């Protein structure tokens, strides 16, 4: 919640969000010193309480995946096929799976 507040209170929230996600340790100390805004805290809690069942769901491409249909090998293959070939080294592989 503190990170969200830090991003929302900045002059350029999008630029701040990118910077924080790319180098969180750099901003960690500054974020930890922020006093949490009660309004933001209530908004987070309200959103969280609306649908607690969604906390245990897995979402892929904005679609919920029921637990009984989860096949991790299928989704790893899907992710590897949808990622550009130049980024595969990030996953510890240099060849795509088909």
Secondary structure, 3 states (H helix, E strand, C coil): CHHHHHHHCCCCHHHHHHHHHHCHHHHHHHHHCCCCCHHHHHHHHHHHHHCHHHHHCEEECCEEECHHHCCHHHHHHHHHHHCCHHHHHHHCCCCCCC
